[in-house]
């Protein structure tokens, strides 16, 4: 009988447990959709935008962006300054790293209120960072594949262009 009393939840604990399960279920559904887009080779900006929307909606009162290293070196400062000028606070900043620890970009999140992520929000942010890394690496592999597929055709065209015309 004593064991049952320890497993009973108060109404507040029950509500929090249900909220956590609903959030987890919703998160997994969104993650499956993102993974499908990545595997289908969907355009990178669309995938990254969906990841940012996932963060913005699930956390609420935040704006997120993925900053890539190819962009202007002052871009990070400009985005942060712009966010601060309109009254947003830095909520989270996470590096997006490849499997070999190569820097791919960063996930910047700005919020309306000066606070830090809760453990559940932090878990969501880290998972989005992992999915962004997967999308960025998959996109790079796709680009390399296209370049390697086009290289033999380019060599053939250069050879044909150099060949003398024989009548």
Buried (B, 14 or more C-beta within 10 A) or exposed (E): EEEEEEEEEEEEEEEEEEEEEEBEEEBEEBBEEBBEBBEEEBEBEEBBBBBBEBBBEBBEEBBBBBBBEEEEEEBBEEBBEEBEEEEBBBBBBBEBBEEEEEEBBBBBBBBEEEEEBEEBBEBBBBBBBEBBBBBBBBBBEEEEEEEEEEEEEEEEEEEEEEEEEEE
